Amino acid sequence: QRQVKESGGGLVQPGGSLRLSCAASGIIFSIYAVNWYHEAPGKQRELVAGITRGNNFKYADSVRGRFTISRDNSKNEFYLQMINLKPEDTGVYYCNCKLSEEYDFWGQGTQVTVSS
């Protein structure tokens, strides 16, 4: 069964850090592009970080310098290290593995709340 699943969300104070993980199964993980999306309350889901199939890294301007995406193909996992978190980073974070329109897999989301 092909699936991806996030973990690592939670409640953190402003300025704090969190590391999200995404575990993939049932796919040839190494050939997929991987992405993290953020859905803030009442807003559309937006891409915050990704690694393309060509191993290029991309970040939204709002998180550049604070978030770092990485992957470990030996574990079929990828990660989002978040530092200096802000209240506007609050929301649901989704991991995504994409090879094509047909092979496009999403996790169920993990909640991140940044609040004092």
HUSULBEL-V947823 format. One record per pair of residues at least 24 apart in sequence whose C-alpha atoms are under 10 Angstrom apart, sorted by the first residue. I is the first residue (numbers start at 1). GAP is how many residues later the second one is. D is the distance in Angstrom with one decimal. If there is no record, write none. Layout:
I;GAP;D + I;GAP;D
//
This chain:
1;24;7.2 + 1;25;5.3 + 1;26;8.5 + 2;24;4.2 + 2;25;6.0 + 2;26;9.8 + 2;101;9.6 + 2;103;7.8 + 2;104;10.0 + 3;24;8.0 + 3;93;9.8 + 3;94;9.2 + 3;101;10.0 + 3;102;6.6 + 3;103;7.4 + 3;104;7.2 + 3;105;9.7 + 4;72;9.6 + 4;73;9.1 + 4;90;9.6 + 4;91;7.3 + 4;92;7.4 + 4;93;7.6 + 4;101;6.7 + 4;102;6.1 + 4;103;5.0 + 4;104;8.2 + 4;105;9.9 + 5;72;9.5 + 5;89;8.7 + 5;90;7.3 + 5;91;9.1 + 5;100;9.8 + 5;101;7.8 + 5;102;4.8 + 5;103;6.6 + 5;104;7.7 + 5;105;8.9 + 6;30;9.9 + 6;71;9.7 + 6;72;9.5 + 6;73;9.1 + 6;87;8.2 + 6;88;7.1 + 6;89;6.4 + 6;90;9.5 + 6;100;9.3 + 6;101;6.1 + 6;102;7.2 + 6;103;6.2 + 6;104;6.1 + 6;105;9.8 + 7;72;9.5 + 7;86;9.6 + 7;87;9.8 + 7;88;9.7 + 7;100;9.7 + 7;101;9.9 + 7;102;8.3 + 7;103;6.4 + 7;104;9.2 + 8;71;9.6 + 8;72;9.5 + 8;102;7.3 + 8;103;8.7 + 8;104;8.6 + 9;82;9.8 + 9;83;8.6 + 9;84;8.1 + 9;100;9.0 + 9;101;5.4 + 9;102;5.3 + 9;103;5.0 + 9;104;8.0 + 10;80;9.8 + 10;100;8.0 + 10;101;6.2 + 10;102;5.0 + 10;103;6.1 + 10;104;8.4 + 11;79;9.1 + 11;100;8.3 + 11;101;6.1 + 11;102;4.7 + 11;103;5.9 + 11;104;7.2 + 11;105;9.2 + 12;73;8.0 + 12;74;9.4 + 12;75;9.4 + 12;78;9.6 + 12;100;7.8 + 12;101;6.3 + 12;102;5.0 + 12;103;6.3 + 12;104;7.7 + 13;71;9.3 + 13;72;7.6 + 13;73;8.2 + 13;74;8.4 + 13;100;8.3 + 13;101;5.4 + 13;102;5.0 + 13;103;5.0 + 14;69;9.5 + 14;70;6.9 + 14;71;5.4 + 14;72;5.1 + 14;73;6.4 + 14;74;9.7 + 14;75;9.5 + 14;99;9.4 + 14;100;5.7 + 14;101;6.0 + 14;102;6.5 + 15;67;9.9 + 15;68;6.9 + 15;69;4.0 + 15;70;4.8 + 15;71;6.4 + 15;72;9.2 + 15;99;8.6 + 15;100;9.6 + 15;101;9.8 + 16;66;8.3 + 16;67;6.1 + 16;68;5.4 + 16;69;5.5 + 16;70;8.2 + 16;98;8.2 + 16;99;9.8 + 17;49;9.4 + 17;50;9.6 + 17;64;7.6 + 17;65;5.4 + 17;66;4.3 + 17;67;6.2 + 17;68;6.2 + 17;69;9.8 + 17;97;9.6 + 18;49;9.6 + 18;62;8.2 + 18;63;6.2 + 18;64;5.2 + 18;65;6.7 + 18;66;9.3 + 18;67;8.2 + 18;94;8.6 + 19;48;9.4 + 19;49;9.4 + 19;50;9.8 + 19;60;6.9 + 19;61;5.6 + 19;62;4.4 + 19;63;6.0 + 19;64;8.6 + 20;49;9.5 + 20;58;8.5 + 20;59;5.5 + 20;60;5.0 + 20;61;6.4 + 20;62;8.0 + 20;73;8.6 + 20;74;9.7 + 20;75;9.2 + 20;90;8.5 + 20;92;9.4 + 21;48;9.9 + 21;49;9.6 + 21;50;9.4 + 21;56;6.9 + 21;57;5.9 + 21;58;4.5 + 21;59;6.5 + 21;60;8.7 + 21;74;8.5 + 21;89;9.8 + 22;49;9.2 + 22;54;8.5 + 22;55;5.5 + 22;56;5.3 + 22;57;6.1 + 22;58;8.6 + 22;72;8.8 + 22;73;6.3 + 22;74;8.6 + 22;75;9.6 + 22;84;10.0 + 22;85;8.0 + 22;87;9.9 + 23;49;9.9 + 23;52;8.0 + 23;53;6.0 + 23;54;4.6 + 23;55;6.8 + 23;56;8.9 + 23;72;9.0 + 23;84;9.1 + 24;49;9.9 + 24;51;8.7 + 24;52;5.5 + 24;53;6.1 + 24;54;8.5 + 24;71;9.6 + 24;72;9.4 + 24;73;8.1 + 24;81;9.1 + 24;82;9.7 + 24;83;9.1 + 25;50;9.8 + 25;51;7.1 + 25;52;9.1 + 26;50;9.7 + 27;49;8.9 + 27;70;9.3 + 27;76;9.2 + 27;78;9.7 + 28;45;9.4 + 28;48;8.5 + 28;71;9.8 + 29;42;10.0 + 29;43;9.6 + 29;44;6.7 + 29;45;9.1 + 29;46;9.2 + 29;47;5.8 + 29;48;8.2 + 29;49;9.8 + 29;68;8.0 + 29;69;9.5 + 29;70;9.4 + 30;41;9.2 + 30;42;8.7 + 30;43;5.5 + 30;44;8.5 + 30;45;9.9 + 30;46;7.5 + 30;47;9.6 + 31;42;9.3 + 31;66;9.5 + 31;67;9.0 + 31;68;7.2 + 32;64;9.4 + 32;65;5.9 + 32;66;5.4 + 32;67;4.9 + 32;68;8.7 + 32;71;8.9 + 32;72;9.1 + 32;73;10.0 + 33;63;8.2 + 33;64;5.7 + 33;65;5.2 + 33;66;6.2 + 33;67;9.3 + 33;71;9.5 + 34;35;9.1 + 34;36;9.2 + 34;37;8.3 + 34;43;9.6 + 34;44;7.6 + 34;45;9.5 + 34;61;7.5 + 34;62;5.7 + 34;63;4.6 + 34;64;6.4 + 34;65;8.9 + 34;70;9.9 + 34;71;9.7 + 35;24;9.8 + 35;34;8.3 + 35;35;9.9 + 35;43;8.8 + 35;44;9.4 + 35;45;9.3 + 35;59;8.2 + 35;60;5.8 + 35;61;5.0 + 35;62;6.5 + 35;63;8.1 + 35;71;9.5 + 36;33;8.2 + 36;42;9.4 + 36;43;8.6 + 36;44;7.4 + 36;57;6.8 + 36;58;5.7 + 36;59;4.7 + 36;60;6.3 + 36;61;9.1 + 36;70;9.7 + 36;71;9.9 + 36;73;10.0 + 37;54;9.9 + 37;55;8.2 + 37;56;5.6 + 37;57;5.1 + 37;58;6.4 + 37;59;7.7 + 37;69;9.9 + 37;72;9.2 + 38;51;8.0 + 38;52;8.5 + 38;53;6.5 + 38;54;5.8 + 38;55;4.6 + 38;56;6.4 + 38;57;9.0 + 38;71;9.1 + 38;72;9.7 + 38;73;9.7 + 38;74;9.5 + 39;50;9.1 + 39;51;8.4 + 39;52;5.4 + 39;53;5.2 + 39;54;6.4 + 39;55;8.0 + 39;70;9.3 + 39;72;9.5 + 40;48;7.6 + 40;49;7.4 + 40;50;6.1 + 40;51;4.3 + 40;52;6.5 + 40;53;8.7 + 40;71;9.9 + 40;72;9.6 + 41;47;9.6 + 41;49;7.9 + 41;50;6.0 + 41;51;8.2 + 42;49;9.5 + 43;48;9.4 + 45;46;9.6 + 45;47;8.8 + 45;48;8.8 + 45;49;8.8 + 46;47;9.5 + 46;48;9.7 + 47;46;9.6 + 47;47;9.3 + 47;48;9.8 + 47;49;9.9 + 48;32;9.7 + 48;45;9.3 + 49;31;8.1 + 49;46;9.8 + 50;30;9.5 + 50;45;9.6 + 50;46;9.1 + 50;47;9.7 + 51;27;9.7 + 51;46;9.8 + 52;46;9.2 + 52;47;9.6 + 53;45;9.1 + 53;46;8.1 + 62;26;9.6 + 62;27;9.1 + 63;26;8.7 + 85;27;9.9 + 85;28;9.5 + 85;29;6.7 + 85;30;9.4 + 86;27;9.3 + 86;28;6.2 + 86;29;8.1 + 87;25;9.8 + 87;26;7.4 + 87;27;4.8 + 87;28;6.0 + 87;29;8.8 + 88;25;9.1 + 88;26;7.6 + 88;27;9.5 + 89;24;7.5 + 89;25;6.7 + 89;26;9.8 + 90;24;5.4 + 90;25;8.2
//
